[in-house]
């Protein structure tokens, strides 16, 4: 049975940690806090008990479906609060009213998630999350004082950073600190972050890889001394990574909306099952698809596509999650991850909500770097999930062949997913959707090289110009104009120094 909280004058479904039932909070509180006190991720137990009306979904637009999804998952938000957030998140900052259009790619379909202000799928959630937080911050049922400062701390493998910075810039009472791995994001991704304007933003490179940055960020949330010091300055920490349920929930919308678009096109009959292939690093994007399935979307398979850092492919194949391997830098850097945090939520749900098992497995991951999931739990996971991976060479070949065969330009992350999907046996009348998570122009040098053109002595902007010329496509203005922006953020720190960096950033931003 789901835990229920009385909030104000009404009842709402409670969230709790994936590792404990002892600490329950409302959706607003879970969003503000980001991560549970014991290091677990917030989850609710009623997912699937209130399925969306598929007939209704297939007759409405993205915003209406977003309302249905969010009102189900975040049920302590009032209708007027959600409508305000939705109108702000999905407005004129998108270059299409469809928000996440579906287009043909050979015999399959492409779910285009890159039409927002930073040209990456993270925009769908990170245009929403700051608004959800701002509403929650003003609710006395969710916070002790409405004047409390909130510092967002997030680690990024490339795309989350800019999307979060853009979403949170100049939001009153809130600051944002972004950590990214030095030398392990694309030049365009780096410039998007280090040129970010805003009175409340801090950006810092970390000597190490993404997992180093992410683990250090998680440690910041568990740092009781830092929490006490910040509390004395009326400041708390929260997260914009997909460990925050406010990041995850909005992503559920585009699965339902993609299905509705295909019904409208006559490609799929309402009720017919569809398969989604998702380029995956931290497991949040594909987990949103699992939430959608639990909420009534007819999904056959969710295919997890990895690059050479194929820890998820190996896990889904063997049942053993082993991060003890060489970290590879690839041309799909947003997937260069060895610790997929959101997998914890799937383990909780697939194990029949076994908090003791989840706690044990997560402790094994920290102490030993490896864990093995019981066979019956893996059987449950494999009922929905398949997996595959692509090397850099296979990724390049897929970019080239997709352009030559389909006249569709895709980025390396999308190419990883398409490569994997192309190797899955097609059944009669299969409807398969490949998630396209970023504009190819965010990775113009790698895409240009994949098309067989020399990139020697060309920077990313010259590559962007050449790519536009030879393909007859246009780069998003927010990317092509980056070269004119001034670099503002030059900080670089060791992973052991990130807690002190956050403290300093809070002092600067909140003048405390």
N, C-alpha and C positions, 0 to 999 in steps of 0.2 A: 504494500500500500504506500502511496506517496505521502510524504510528510506535508502537513498543512500548517501555514502560519496565519494568524490573525493580524492584519495590517490595517490600522485605522478602523474603518467600519466594515471591511470585507475580508474574505478568506482568499489566500493565494497559495499556490504550490511552492514549497520550500526547496531550496538548493542546499546541498551538503557536499562534503569532500568525497572524492572517489576512495578515500582511505578511512573514512569514519562517518558514523551517523550522529555523532555527538554534537556537532556544531551546525545548526541550520540557519539559513539566511534567506531573505527575499531575493528576487531576481535583481532588483536595483542594488541591493547590498553586494551581491556576487559580482556584478559589473564594476562597482566602485573598488572592490577589494582585489579583483583580478585572480588571485590564487588563494587557496584556503590556508589557514594558519599551520597546518601539518604538512604543507607542501603538495597536497593533492589538488585536483582540479574540481571546480564546482560542477555538479551534475544534478539533475532532477530525475525522479523515478517515475514520472507520468508520461514520458515520451512514448507516443503510440496509443495512449488511452483516448486522445482526442484527435482522430485523423481529420485532415482537411477534406472539405467537400470537393472532390475532383471535378464534378460538373461545374461548380462555381469557379474553380481555378481556371478551367479551360475556356471560360467566357469573359475573363477580365484581364486587365493590364498588370504590368510589373508592380506598380505601387499598391494596387489592391491586394495582390498576392503577398507582398511584403507585410501588409497590415495583418493578414490572416496568419502568416507564419509567426510574426513577432508577438501578436496578441496571445497566441497559443503557448509559446515558449517563455515569454516574459509577461506573465499575466498580472503583475502588480502595476504595470503601466496603464494609465487611463487612456481611453480612446483618443481624446484630444491631444494627449502627450505623444502618443505614437504617430498620429497624423501629422503633427508639427515636425517631428523628427524625420518622417518619410519625405515630406515635401521639401525639407531642407537638404536631405541627403541625395535625392534623386531629381535634381533640378537642372538648371542651365549649365552646370559644370560638366555635364555629359554631352558628347557630340552626337547622340542619337536618343530620341524619345523612347526607343525600345529598351534602353539601358544595356541589356545583354542579348543582342540579336543572335539568332541561329542561322547559319549559312551552309550551303552544300560544300562538301570536300570529297570529290569522287563519289563513291557509293555511301559515304557516311556523312555526318553532320559536324559542324564546328560551332561550339558555343563560345562566342566572342566576349571575353570578359575584360577587355582592355580599352573601353571607350570612355573611361573616367579621366579625371584631371592628372593622374600620374601614369596613365597608360598601362596599368597592371590590375589584375583581378582583386588585389587587396582593397581597391577603391570601393568596391561594393559594400564591404564591411566598415572600412575606415572613414568613409563619409558619414556613416551611421553612428559608430561608437561614440565619438565626442558628443554628439547630440543626446544619445542615451545617457551618457555620464552627466551632462549638464542638467538634464531633467532630474536625475537621481540625486544630484548634489543639492538641489533645492527642496527635496522632500524630507521633512523632519522625521518621517517614519524610516528613512534609509540612513540618515546621518544624525549625529548628535548636534552639530551646528552647521548651518548652511554657509558659513563663511570659512570653512575648513579648506585649506589649499590641497590640491591633488597633484602629485608629480607622477606622470606616466613614465615608466622605465621599460624600454623594449630593446631586444636584440634583433638584428635583421640579417638575413642572408642576401639581402638586396632590395626587394620590393616593399616589404613592410615598412622599412624606415621612411622612405619618402611619402608613402601613403599616409602613415601616421603623422608625420610632420605637417603635411598639408591639411589633414583633418583637424589637428589640435592647435595649429598656430593661432595665437592671439585669442584663444578661448578664455574668458575671464575666470580667475580662480584656479586655473589649471596650467601646468607646465609639462613639457615632454623632453625626455632625454633618450637619445637613440645611440646605440652602440653597433658598429659594423666591423667585420674582420678586415684589417688592413690588407690591401692588395688582393682581396678575394671576392670582390664584386666588380661588375663591369664599369668602365669609365663613365658611361652615362648614368648608371645607378649611383656611383660615387658623387658625380657632379650634382645630381638631383638633391642629394642630402647636404653636401658641404656648401651649397649656395642658397640654402633655405633661409628665407627671411622670417622674422617673427620675434616679438619681444620676449617670448616664453619658451624658446627652443634651445636645446643643447645637443650637439652632435660630436661624437668622439669615436675615432678608430681604435681598434683593439689589436694588439700584437698577438695573433693566433688565428684560429679558424672560427667558423660560426658556432660550433659546439662550445668552444672556450668562452665566447661572448654570452651564449645562452645560459650556460651553467653558472657563469659569474652573475648574470642578471637574476637567475633564480636564487642564488645565494644572498643577493641583496634583499630579497623579500623575506628571507629567513633570518636576517641580521637583526636581532632584538635590540642590540645597542644602538644601531642606526635608527630603528623605529622609535625608540625612546627619545633620542636626540631630536628627531623630526617632530615628534608629538609635542615636545616643548616649544616648537615653533609653529604649532597648529597646522602641521603638514602630514599627509599620509601618502603612501605609494600605491600605485596600481599599474596594470599592464595593458598594453595594446596588442600583444601577441595573441595568437589564436588559442592560447590557454585561457583567455578571457572569454566567458560565454557570450559576452556582448559582441565579440568578433565573430564567433562561430555562428550564432543564430541568424544574422542577416544573409549569410552565404547559402542557407537552406533555400532561400527564395528563388535563386536562379535555376535550381534543379526543377522545381515546379513550373517556373515560367518557361523554361526551354521545352518541357513536355507540352505545355499549352500551345506554344508556337508551332510545334510539329503537328499537333491535332488540327490547328487552324489551317496548316498547309495541306492537310489530307494525307500526310506521310504516315501517321500513326492513328489507329482507332482508339478512342478513349477506353482505357482499361488494359490495352495492350502493353506488354512490358518493354522497357528500353534498357540498354546498357550504356554506362558512362565510363570513359577512360580518363583518368585524372593524373597529370604530372604531380608528383607528391614528394615532399620533403619532411615537413613537420606533422603531416597527417591531418591537418585541419580541414583542408578543402575537400578531401574525399570523405572525411567523417561527416561533414555537412550533408553529403549525399546519403550516408547511412541514416542520419536523422530524418531526411526527406522520405526515405523508404519506410522507416518506422512510423512516419506521420501520414502514410497512405499513398505515396507515389509508387506506381507500378514499376519498380526497378528489378531487372533480372540480375545483372552483375555490376559490381563496382570494380574496375580494373585499376590497380595501383601501379603506376608507371614510375620507375626510378632510373636515375643515371648510373654511372659506375659506382657511386656510393650506395650500393644496392642492399643495404641492411634490411629494408622492408620486403624486398623480393625474397631474400633468403629466409626471413622470418615467416612469411606466408607459405613458403615451400616446406620448411623444416619444423616450424614451431619453436625454434630457438632464436631469440633476439640477441645478437652479439655485436656490440659496438667496438670490440677490440680488433680493429683493422686499420689499415693505412687510409688516411683521409686523402681523397683525390680531388684536385682542383679541375673542374670541368668547364665546358662552354655553356652549361646550364646551372649557373652558380646558386640560384635560389633554391636548388635541390641538393646542394652540397651539405648534407646534414647526416649525422650518424645517430643522433638521439631525437627520435620523433615523439615529441611530448604528448600530442593528442591521442596517441595510441592508448594511453592510459584510460581514457574515457571508453574506448571500445572494449578494452579488457574488462572494465567494470560491467558494462552492459552484457557482453557475451558470456561472462562467468556467472550470470544470474545474480549480479550485484553483490559479489563476494568481496567485501572490503578487506578482509584478512588476506586473501590471495593477492589482491592488487598491491597492498602494502608490502607484502613479502617480495613480490616481483620487482617493485620499484626500488626497494632496498638492495636487492641483488644487483640491479643495474648500476646503482651507485657504488657499491662495495666491490663487486666482482666484474662489472662491465658486461654481464651476460645473464640471461634468464631463459628458462624453458617453460612454456605454457602447457598445462594439462591437455591431453589429447581431446577430451570432450569439448573443451573450450575452443580449441583449434577447429574442431569439426563445425561448431556453430559459426565461427568466423568465415570458414571456407564455403559455407552455404551462400554467402553473398560476395566474398572478395576473391579476385584473382590477382596475379601480379606478373610483371615482367620488367626488363630493363633494357637500356640502350647505351652503348658506348658512344664516345664522341664521334668516332668515324661513322657509326650508324646514324647518329643524330644529323651529321652533315649531309649524308646521303639522302635522308628523309626530307630535309629542307630543299635540296636540289630537285629530287623527284617530284615533290609536291608542287613546286613551282612549274616544272616542265610538264607534268601530267595534268594538273588541276588549275594551273595559273593562280594559285593561292600562295601568298607569302606568309610564312609562319616563323615564329621565334624558336630558339633551341629547346625550351621547355615543352612547348606544344609539339615539337618534332619528336621528343622522347615519347610522349603519349601516343602520337600517331604511329611511330615505329612499333610500339608494343601492340596497339590495336590491330595493325595490319597483320600481325602474326597470330591473332586469335581466329580460330576457325569460324567462318561465317555460317550461320544457319539460315534457312529460308525465312524471308520476311523479317530478318533481324533489323532492328533500328538501333544504331550505335552513334553515340555522341562523344566527340573528343573535346575536352575542355581546353580552350586556348587562353593561356593565362597572362600573356604580355604582348605588347606590340613588338614586331620584329625589329623595329627601329631602336629599341632599347639595347639591342645586341647587334648593331649594324655591321660591325667588322666581322663577327663570326658568321652572320648570315651572308654577307657579301662573299667571304671566302668559300662558304659552302656552295655558292653558285658558280664557283670556278674562277673568280676574279682575284687578282693579286691585291693584297692590302699593305704591301710593303711601303713604308714611309708615309702611310695614311693614318691620321688620327680618326677617332670615332665620327667626327663631324664630316670629314672628307668622305669617309665610308658611307655615311648617311646620305650625302649628296649623290654619290655614285650609285648607291642602291636605288635611290629614287629615279635617277636617270635611266638605268637599264631596265627597271621593272614598270615604269610609268605609274608608280604609286607615290603617295605623299606622306612624309613623316608628320606625326602630330606636332603642332606648333609648340607645345610645351616641352618637347624634346629638342627640336631644331633650334630653338632660341636659347638653349642652355649655355651655349658658348659665349653668349653676351653677358652672362651673369657673373657677378663678383664672388669669389670664394670667401666665405665668412668664417667657416669652422675649420680649424687646423689642428685640433687637439688629438693626441695619440697617447694611449695609456696601456700599461700592462694589466692583465686581467685581475691581478691582486689589488689594483688601485681604483677599481670601478665604484666601490661603495663610497670612498672619499670624494670621487668625482661627482656622484649624485648629490652628496651633502653640499658640496660647493655650488652645484647648479641650483639647488633649492634656495640657497642663500642669495644668489644673484637674482634669480627670477622672481622670488617672492619678497625680496628685500628683508630677509629675516635672519 
